[in-house]
Amino acid sequence: MVDQRRRFFLRSAQKTKQQSLPWIKDIGAFTDHCTRCGECERACEEQIIVSGDGGFPTIDFNRGECTFCYACAQACPEKLFHSNDQRPWQQAISINENCLAQKNIECRSCHDACDERAIRFQHRLGSVAQPEININDCSGCGACVAPCPTNAISMEQQA
């Protein structure tokens, strides 16, 4: 496994919004009942759960991807999580105009990082291949976020 912090040491610091944890029943109830004990942070195998605004735990995909191990939910002393037989969250990636491929510069770092192959590149005449996202294949794991050299990938809530 590649240590993303070392891999991108020379790149400028990335600023992306942090995400809620997977399997949260209700984000409103989460902020009402989360004691901010830090058990989920300590349990996270990938160390992507960090203390966010107000000390509430959030996911920082710049640190890596979610493997959906369910350790955060199991470590939580409160009953704030769905069971792990449900989909962890209703989110998928989006790629914005900062994408190098959209600027006609060859880059496929997001495709290379995506185990689900939700990001594919379609060849275009007179241009470099362009990214296409299959939302149905995207698990929302965030593996593609940190490798993007231009911070063009973010998570969006799906209906």
C-alpha positions in Angstrom: 0.0 0.0 0.0 1.3 3.4 -1.0 1.6 6.0 1.8 -0.3 8.9 0.2 1.3 11.5 2.5 4.8 10.6 1.4 3.8 10.1 -2.3 2.5 13.7 -2.6 4.9 15.4 -0.2 6.1 17.9 -2.8 2.6 18.8 -3.9 0.8 21.7 -2.4 -1.6 21.0 0.5 -5.0 19.9 -0.6 -8.1 21.5 0.7 -11.2 19.4 0.2 -14.3 19.1 2.3 -14.3 16.3 4.7 -17.0 13.6 4.7 -19.3 12.1 7.3 -18.6 8.6 8.4 -20.1 5.7 6.6 -23.3 4.0 7.9 -24.5 7.0 9.8 -28.2 6.7 10.4 -29.0 10.4 10.6 -26.4 13.2 10.4 -28.6 15.4 12.7 -28.8 12.7 15.3 -25.1 12.0 14.9 -24.1 15.6 15.9 -26.6 15.5 18.8 -25.5 12.2 20.2 -21.8 11.8 19.3 -19.7 12.3 22.4 -16.6 13.0 20.3 -14.7 10.3 22.3 -12.4 9.5 19.4 -13.0 5.7 19.5 -13.8 5.7 15.7 -10.6 7.6 14.9 -8.5 5.1 16.9 -10.3 2.1 15.3 -9.9 3.3 11.7 -7.5 0.9 9.9 -6.7 3.5 7.2 -6.4 6.4 9.6 -8.7 8.6 7.5 -11.1 9.5 10.3 -10.0 12.8 11.8 -11.4 15.3 14.2 -13.3 17.9 12.2 -15.3 21.0 13.0 -16.4 21.0 16.7 -14.3 17.9 17.3 -16.8 15.7 15.4 -15.2 12.8 13.4 -15.1 13.2 9.7 -13.4 11.3 6.8 -10.5 13.0 5.1 -10.0 11.3 1.7 -6.7 13.1 1.2 -5.3 10.6 3.8 -6.5 7.6 1.9 -9.5 5.5 1.0 -12.3 3.9 3.1 -12.1 0.1 3.0 -15.5 -0.3 4.6 -14.1 -2.4 7.3 -16.9 -1.2 9.7 -14.3 -0.8 12.6 -15.5 2.8 13.2 -19.0 1.7 13.8 -18.1 -1.2 16.0 -15.9 1.0 18.2 -18.6 3.6 18.7 -20.2 3.4 22.2 -23.3 5.1 20.9 -25.9 3.6 18.5 -25.4 6.0 15.7 -24.6 3.6 12.8 -26.7 1.4 10.5 -25.7 -2.3 10.2 -23.0 -3.0 7.7 -25.3 -5.0 5.4 -26.6 -1.7 4.1 -24.8 0.6 1.7 -22.3 2.7 3.7 -23.4 6.0 2.2 -25.2 7.6 -0.8 -22.3 9.4 -2.4 -20.1 9.2 -5.5 -17.4 11.2 -7.0 -17.6 14.1 -9.4 -14.7 15.6 -11.4 -14.5 19.3 -11.8 -12.9 21.6 -14.5 -9.5 21.4 -12.8 -9.1 17.9 -14.3 -5.9 17.7 -16.4 -7.6 15.5 -19.0 -10.2 18.2 -19.5 -7.4 20.7 -20.1 -6.0 18.3 -22.8 -3.1 17.0 -20.6 -2.8 13.3 -20.3 -3.5 12.1 -16.8 -5.3 8.9 -15.6 -4.3 8.9 -11.9 -7.9 8.6 -10.8 -8.5 5.6 -13.1 -5.4 3.9 -11.8 -6.6 4.2 -8.2 -10.1 3.0 -8.8 -10.4 -0.7 -8.0 -14.1 -0.7 -8.9 -13.3 0.7 -12.4 -16.0 3.3 -11.9 -13.7 5.8 -13.7 -13.0 5.0 -17.3 -11.4 7.1 -20.0 -13.1 7.5 -23.4 -10.8 8.3 -26.3 -11.7 11.5 -28.2 -10.5 12.5 -31.7 -8.1 15.4 -31.5 -7.9 15.3 -27.7 -6.6 13.2 -24.8 -9.0 10.6 -23.4 -11.7 12.1 -21.1 -12.8 10.7 -17.8 -16.3 9.2 -17.6 -17.8 8.1 -14.3 -20.2 5.2 -13.9 -22.0 6.2 -10.8 -23.5 2.7 -10.3 -20.0 1.3 -10.0 -18.7 4.0 -7.6 -18.6 2.8 -4.0 -17.6 6.3 -2.7 -14.4 4.8 -1.2 -12.4 7.9 -2.1 -9.4 6.1 -3.4 -9.3 8.4 -6.4 -9.3 11.7 -4.4 -5.7 11.8 -3.0 -3.9 10.7 -6.2 -5.5 13.6 -8.2 -2.7 16.1 -8.8 -5.1 19.0 -9.3 -7.7 18.3 -6.6 -10.4 17.9 -9.2 -12.3 15.1 -7.5 -14.8 15.5 -4.8 -17.6 13.5 -3.2 -21.2 14.4 -3.9 -24.3 13.1 -2.2 -26.5 11.0 -4.5 -30.3 11.0 -4.3 
